[in-house]
Structures are given as structure tokens and as C-alpha cells.
Amino acid sequence: MLNTVHHNALVDAVFARAPVVPVITIARIEDALPLARALADNGLPVLEVTLRTACALEAIALIARELPQACVGAGTILSPSDLHKVEAAGAQFAISPGATDALYNAAKSGKVPLIPGIATASELMRGVEHGWQRFKFFPAEASGGVAALKGFAGPLPMARFCPTGGIDIGKAPKYLALPNVACVGGSWMLPNDAIASGDWARVGTLAREAAALPR
């Protein structure tokens, strides 16, 4: 069981590894390792594999087993059941688009840190009430972007964020410049055509550009 202080420290260790967390949707299991390697070997070792495809859990398990330089986690966690499944698959962290009391309670007795999604001050207050201080701000651009995060900083200075949603390499620097932003999430380094054609060199180039962003 994770206490929330230790939980926040584990999330900080994940956040500290890179300025950008790639948000990955893996449709073909054969893409999992070359895609993860192209990212991890080019400065983006923290990988959020979303639970949006049939092979997502298999992909997480494969990356966790075969690519020790990566820190693979699971995204699109919607329920305690999802959290238990990704723990069993070997995920090192979990990210949800939002959060419920049931999900918070399951995470308190879980084995991997949960990074819950919030979009409003009330959702953030509920997370803090449960003992959390590290969050995903989602969907970032649609929920007020940089201005909203500046607004949260005054009344809730203990909270730090990984904003995700609508962020690209042009918008990322403004987020990363905020004191309460640890890193950003995005998928701009994963063009659909590059993945479809297996152009891992292109993915690697885009990953290096993202990894070089200052924070």
C-alpha cells in the first residue's frame, strides 16, 4: 500500500525524467517495442500507453519486460478494475483523464502511483482532500491552458501538474515555464503516418526535439 506522501514522491521521480511524456496509442503489438525504443533512446523514457486498444495491456507488459531504460505507464485509467489490470501488466505509473472517489480509494491501496486528471478548482480540491498533490491537467488547452494553471497556483500552491491535451512543441514552452508544471503530455512526436509506415527514425528525431525543451 502506498501512503500519499510516498505516492507524491514517486510521481515526482517520474515527472523529473523528461520534460515531455508521450501519449501513445498502440494499435499493433509489433509496433510496441520499436516505438518505445525510438522514444526512450532519444530522451523521452517516460511513456504513457493508453488503454484504448485491444493490445494495450500486452504492450505495457512487453515494454516493461524488454525495455528497462523506459518508464512505462498506463493512461486512460477509468476504474479501479483498470488500475488493477495495469498493475498486473507491470505499469510503473497510471494516469486517468479524471478521477472518482472509487479510483482515489483504489489507488490508496494500490502498488503504482496514480496521476489523476483534473480540469477545475473543485476537482483539484477533491484530489488534495484525498492526499494527492500531483495531477494531470486535462484537457489542458480546452480547460483554460496556461492561464488556468496560473490561477490554481495562488490558492493551491502545493499542487504540480502534467498538462495534457492540445499541446504541441510550440505551446509546450509556455507550460514548462510555469513553476507548478513539472512536465507536459502530448502526442505530436508520434505522427500517424510515421507509425503506420514504421518510420522510427522520424519519431526519434521528433523525440529529441521534445526532450531538448527547457524547463
KAKADA-V477842 format. One record per residue. N is the residue number from 1. SS is DSSP state (H for helix, E for strand, L for the rest). OMEGA is omega in radians with two decimals (none if undefined). NEAR is the number of other ideal C-beta (glycine too) atoms within 10 Angstrom. Layout:
BEGIN
n=N ss=SS omega=OMEGA near=NEAR
n=N ss=SS omega=OMEGA near=NEAR
END
This chain:
BEGIN
n=1 ss=L omega=3.13 near=8
n=2 ss=L omega=2.93 near=17
n=3 ss=L omega=-2.97 near=10
n=4 ss=H omega=3.08 near=17
n=5 ss=H omega=3.09 near=10
n=6 ss=H omega=3.11 near=11
n=7 ss=H omega=-3.14 near=22
n=8 ss=H omega=3.12 near=18
n=9 ss=H omega=3.10 near=13
n=10 ss=H omega=3.11 near=17
n=11 ss=H omega=3.10 near=22
n=12 ss=H omega=3.14 near=14
n=13 ss=H omega=3.07 near=13
n=14 ss=H omega=-3.12 near=22
n=15 ss=H omega=-3.03 near=21
n=16 ss=L omega=-2.99 near=12
n=17 ss=L omega=-3.12 near=15
n=18 ss=L omega=3.13 near=23
n=19 ss=L omega=-3.07 near=23
n=20 ss=E omega=3.03 near=27
n=21 ss=E omega=3.09 near=31
n=22 ss=E omega=3.09 near=26
n=23 ss=E omega=-2.89 near=21
n=24 ss=E omega=2.98 near=25
n=25 ss=L omega=-3.06 near=18
n=26 ss=L omega=-3.12 near=24
n=27 ss=L omega=-3.12 near=14
n=28 ss=L omega=-3.06 near=13
n=29 ss=H omega=-3.14 near=14
n=30 ss=H omega=3.09 near=12
n=31 ss=H omega=-2.94 near=17
n=32 ss=H omega=-3.07 near=24
n=33 ss=H omega=3.13 near=16
n=34 ss=H omega=3.11 near=13
n=35 ss=H omega=3.13 near=24
n=36 ss=H omega=-3.14 near=27
n=37 ss=H omega=3.13 near=18
n=38 ss=H omega=3.12 near=25
n=39 ss=H omega=-3.05 near=30
n=40 ss=H omega=-3.11 near=24
n=41 ss=L omega=-3.14 near=16
n=42 ss=L omega=2.95 near=21
n=43 ss=L omega=3.12 near=18
n=44 ss=L omega=-3.05 near=25
n=45 ss=L omega=-3.11 near=21
n=46 ss=E omega=-2.97 near=24
n=47 ss=E omega=3.06 near=30
n=48 ss=E omega=3.09 near=26
n=49 ss=E omega=-3.05 near=31
n=50 ss=E omega=3.10 near=18
n=51 ss=L omega=-3.10 near=20
n=52 ss=L omega=-3.12 near=12
n=53 ss=L omega=-3.08 near=17
n=54 ss=L omega=-3.07 near=10
n=55 ss=L omega=-3.03 near=16
n=56 ss=H omega=-3.12 near=24
n=57 ss=H omega=3.09 near=19
n=58 ss=H omega=3.13 near=14
n=59 ss=H omega=3.11 near=28
n=60 ss=H omega=-3.13 near=26
n=61 ss=H omega=-3.13 near=17
n=62 ss=H omega=-3.14 near=21
n=63 ss=H omega=3.14 near=27
n=64 ss=H omega=-3.08 near=20
n=65 ss=H omega=-2.95 near=12
n=66 ss=H omega=-3.03 near=12
n=67 ss=L omega=-3.06 near=19
n=68 ss=L omega=3.13 near=9
n=69 ss=L omega=3.13 near=9
n=70 ss=L omega=3.00 near=21
n=71 ss=E omega=-3.00 near=21
n=72 ss=E omega=3.09 near=27
n=73 ss=E omega=-3.09 near=25
n=74 ss=E omega=3.06 near=29
n=75 ss=E omega=-3.11 near=29
n=76 ss=L omega=3.04 near=20
n=77 ss=L omega=-3.06 near=29
n=78 ss=L omega=-3.02 near=13
n=79 ss=L omega=3.01 near=13
n=80 ss=H omega=3.11 near=17
n=81 ss=H omega=3.09 near=10
n=82 ss=H omega=-3.11 near=19
n=83 ss=H omega=3.14 near=24
n=84 ss=H omega=-3.12 near=13
n=85 ss=H omega=-3.10 near=18
n=86 ss=H omega=3.02 near=29
n=87 ss=H omega=-3.13 near=16
n=88 ss=H omega=-3.13 near=12
n=89 ss=H omega=3.12 near=21
n=90 ss=L omega=3.10 near=16
n=91 ss=L omega=-3.14 near=29
n=92 ss=L omega=3.02 near=21
n=93 ss=E omega=3.12 near=24
n=94 ss=E omega=-3.13 near=26
n=95 ss=E omega=3.12 near=29
n=96 ss=L omega=3.11 near=25
n=97 ss=L omega=3.09 near=18
n=98 ss=L omega=3.12 near=14
n=99 ss=L omega=3.05 near=22
n=100 ss=L omega=3.08 near=14
n=101 ss=H omega=3.13 near=10
n=102 ss=H omega=-3.13 near=11
n=103 ss=H omega=3.07 near=23
n=104 ss=H omega=-3.09 near=20
n=105 ss=H omega=3.09 near=12
n=106 ss=H omega=-3.12 near=20
n=107 ss=H omega=3.13 near=26
n=108 ss=H omega=3.13 near=16
n=109 ss=L omega=-3.10 near=10
n=110 ss=L omega=-3.08 near=19
n=111 ss=L omega=-3.13 near=13
n=112 ss=L omega=-3.10 near=18
n=113 ss=E omega=3.07 near=25
n=114 ss=E omega=3.02 near=29
n=115 ss=E omega=-3.04 near=28
n=116 ss=E omega=3.10 near=25
n=117 ss=E omega=3.04 near=25
n=118 ss=E omega=3.10 near=25
n=119 ss=L omega=-3.07 near=20
n=120 ss=L omega=3.10 near=12
n=121 ss=H omega=3.14 near=13
n=122 ss=H omega=3.10 near=9
n=123 ss=H omega=3.11 near=17
n=124 ss=H omega=3.11 near=21
n=125 ss=H omega=3.11 near=14
n=126 ss=H omega=3.11 near=17
n=127 ss=H omega=3.11 near=21
n=128 ss=H omega=3.11 near=16
n=129 ss=H omega=3.11 near=10
n=130 ss=L omega=3.11 near=16
n=131 ss=L omega=-3.13 near=14
n=132 ss=L omega=3.05 near=25
n=133 ss=L omega=-3.12 near=18
n=134 ss=E omega=-2.97 near=24
n=135 ss=E omega=2.88 near=29
n=136 ss=E omega=3.05 near=26
n=137 ss=E omega=-2.98 near=28
n=138 ss=L omega=-0.20 near=24
n=139 ss=L omega=-2.89 near=17
n=140 ss=L omega=-3.07 near=26
n=141 ss=H omega=-3.12 near=17
n=142 ss=H omega=-3.07 near=10
n=143 ss=H omega=3.08 near=18
n=144 ss=L omega=3.00 near=16
n=145 ss=H omega=-3.07 near=19
n=146 ss=H omega=-3.11 near=16
n=147 ss=H omega=3.13 near=7
n=148 ss=H omega=3.14 near=18
n=149 ss=H omega=3.04 near=22
n=150 ss=H omega=3.13 near=13
n=151 ss=H omega=3.12 near=12
n=152 ss=H omega=-2.99 near=20
n=153 ss=H omega=-3.10 near=16
n=154 ss=H omega=-3.08 near=7
n=155 ss=H omega=-3.06 near=10
n=156 ss=L omega=-3.02 near=16
n=157 ss=L omega=-3.12 near=11
n=158 ss=L omega=-3.04 near=10
n=159 ss=L omega=3.02 near=20
n=160 ss=E omega=-2.90 near=21
n=161 ss=E omega=2.85 near=27
n=162 ss=E omega=3.13 near=26
n=163 ss=E omega=-3.08 near=30
n=164 ss=E omega=3.09 near=26
n=165 ss=L omega=3.13 near=20
n=166 ss=L omega=-3.10 near=14
n=167 ss=L omega=3.05 near=23
n=168 ss=L omega=-3.05 near=13
n=169 ss=H omega=3.09 near=16
n=170 ss=H omega=-3.11 near=8
n=171 ss=H omega=-3.04 near=18
n=172 ss=H omega=-3.08 near=23
n=173 ss=H omega=-3.14 near=13
n=174 ss=H omega=3.07 near=14
n=175 ss=H omega=-3.06 near=27
n=176 ss=H omega=3.11 near=18
n=177 ss=L omega=-3.12 near=11
n=178 ss=L omega=-3.14 near=17
n=179 ss=L omega=-3.10 near=10
n=180 ss=L omega=3.05 near=18
n=181 ss=E omega=-3.13 near=23
n=182 ss=E omega=-3.12 near=21
n=183 ss=E omega=3.08 near=24
n=184 ss=E omega=3.04 near=28
n=185 ss=E omega=3.13 near=25
n=186 ss=E omega=-3.13 near=24
n=187 ss=L omega=-3.09 near=17
n=188 ss=L omega=3.12 near=17
n=189 ss=L omega=-3.10 near=26
n=190 ss=L omega=-3.13 near=19
n=191 ss=L omega=-3.11 near=14
n=192 ss=H omega=-3.09 near=10
n=193 ss=H omega=3.11 near=8
n=194 ss=H omega=3.13 near=19
n=195 ss=H omega=-3.12 near=21
n=196 ss=H omega=-3.10 near=11
n=197 ss=H omega=-3.11 near=10
n=198 ss=L omega=-3.14 near=15
n=199 ss=L omega=-3.06 near=14
n=200 ss=H omega=3.08 near=19
n=201 ss=H omega=3.10 near=11
n=202 ss=H omega=3.08 near=17
n=203 ss=H omega=3.13 near=23
n=204 ss=H omega=3.11 near=20
n=205 ss=H omega=3.13 near=15
n=206 ss=H omega=3.10 near=21
n=207 ss=H omega=3.12 near=24
n=208 ss=H omega=3.10 near=15
n=209 ss=H omega=3.13 near=15
n=210 ss=H omega=-3.11 near=24
n=211 ss=H omega=-3.11 near=16
n=212 ss=L omega=3.14 near=12
n=213 ss=L omega=3.14 near=17
n=214 ss=L omega=3.03 near=8
n=215 ss=L omega=none near=17
END
